[in-house]
Amino acid sequence: MKIVKNTFFVSLLLVYRTTKVEGMLAVIRLATFHPNILQKELHNIVLALVDEVKNLRSSVSRSAIFTLGDLLIKMKKHIEPVS
């Protein structure tokens, strides 16, 4: 029974991590093809990505860094520094 629980927990974490990375890829696609959709919530998206940079999973952290870089390249005129 304990092995089944651990296997379920590991698969749940794997799905969760994969979902985060897929969500970041969706943000990149939106920035590429529909940047006007992201403009309204760009500040919240950037804050969420900055939190994911601190994620202990290297794949999630790396994806967050690349996503932030892509957002800066594709939406540079809409990203302003916070004063």
PEMO-V707523 format. One record per residue. OMEGA is omega in radians with two decimals (999 if undefined). NEAR is the number of other ideal C-beta (glycine too) atoms within 8 Angstrom. D_LAST is the distance of its C-alpha to the last C-alpha in Angstrom with 1 decimal. Layout:
# PEMO-V707523
((OMEGA;NEAR;D_LAST) (OMEGA;NEAR;D_LAST))
This chain:
# PEMO-V707523
((-3.12;4;53.9) (3.13;5;51.3) (3.14;6;51.1) (3.12;7;50.5) (-3.13;8;47.6) (3.12;8;46.0) (3.11;8;46.5) (-3.12;8;45.0) (3.13;8;41.9) (3.13;8;41.5) (3.09;8;41.9) (3.09;8;39.4) (3.13;8;36.8) (3.11;8;37.6) (-3.13;8;37.2) (3.14;8;33.8) (3.13;11;32.6) (3.12;8;34.0) (3.11;8;32.4) (-3.13;12;28.9) (3.10;11;29.6) (3.08;8;31.2) (3.10;8;28.2) (3.07;14;26.0) (3.09;10;28.6) (3.10;8;28.5) (3.11;13;24.7) (3.12;12;25.5) (3.09;8;28.4) (3.12;11;26.4) (-3.12;11;23.8) (-2.98;8;26.8) (-3.10;5;29.0) (-3.07;6;27.0) (-3.14;12;23.3) (3.11;5;23.1) (-3.10;7;23.8) (-3.05;15;20.8) (-3.07;9;18.3) (-3.07;5;18.3) (-3.04;7;17.7) (-3.14;12;15.8) (3.13;7;12.8) (3.12;7;15.5) (3.13;11;17.6) (3.11;11;15.2) (3.11;8;14.7) (3.12;8;18.5) (3.10;14;19.1) (3.07;10;17.1) (-3.14;8;19.3) (3.06;13;22.3) (-3.14;10;21.7) (-3.11;6;22.6) (-3.12;10;25.8) (3.06;4;29.0) (-3.05;7;30.8) (-3.13;6;30.4) (3.11;8;31.0) (-3.14;12;28.2) (3.13;13;25.7) (3.12;8;26.9) (3.12;13;26.7) (3.13;14;23.1) (3.12;9;22.2) (3.12;9;24.2) (3.08;13;22.7) (3.10;12;19.2) (3.11;8;20.6) (3.11;11;22.5) (3.12;17;19.6) (3.14;9;17.7) (-3.01;7;20.9) (-3.07;10;21.9) (-3.02;13;18.7) (-3.12;7;16.7) (-3.13;4;16.2) (3.14;9;14.8) (-3.13;9;12.3) (3.09;4;8.9) (3.09;3;6.2) (-3.11;4;3.8) (999;2;0.0))
